[in-house]
């Protein structure tokens, strides 16, 4: 995966353009082009296309400008860690098609700040500067930053969570689970954890060497709550050690 592939996108703050909907398969990794094509030809895919098109026709602002950006970056065999989020950030210029990440030049949102705090607590790594919060260095090492819903209305968190993006998300995750390479899957929050059963089934079906880690969502509303709070979960160190035992190096440093 090249940095140019990930950086060759629209300026910060741009909304999803009607001319870019539905997303094209051009530039996607070949396996993802097939998965995406199959999805958008399916019943759930057509429901999604029509629902988002209706909002765009009504002049609503939809983020991010490139919902399938992640699928240009990593093929299933290149994925070492999956971090599963819920849906894109809904503020101007925040969502960039990678879960939890914002482009450099955009201030880190609270959930991302908590991710950096846990990274420091767990591994002693200093957080990047507030305006250098992109997680692209992780993607370059095989971290698959996937949201369950790949679009959102401006100013309305989870506004597209009811749309059938989850059908595509499951297709994507199943392809990752088919790959023979060892993979860590981090399920942060209740919505992500609903896929635990699917992951267990796929790991048995495809004899996948996988480590599934669960914790609360890093949002300030939930990061310190519940039986498995995000703060103190130690997922970064656990993933690093588990992968190292399988001959895979993972460096979580961002600066």
Secondary structure, DSSP 8 states (H G I E B T S, - for coil): --HHHHH-S--TT----GGG-S---TTS-HHHHHHHHHHHHSHHHHHHHHHHHHHHHTT--EE-S-TTGGGGT--GGG-SEEEEESS---STTT--SSTT---TTS---HHHHHHHHHHHHHH------TT----HHHHHTTEEEEESS--EETTBTTTTTTSTHHHHHHHHHHHHHHSSS-EEEEEESHHHHTTHHHHHHHHHHTT--EEEEEE--SSTTTTT-STT-STT--HHHHHHHHHHTTT--------
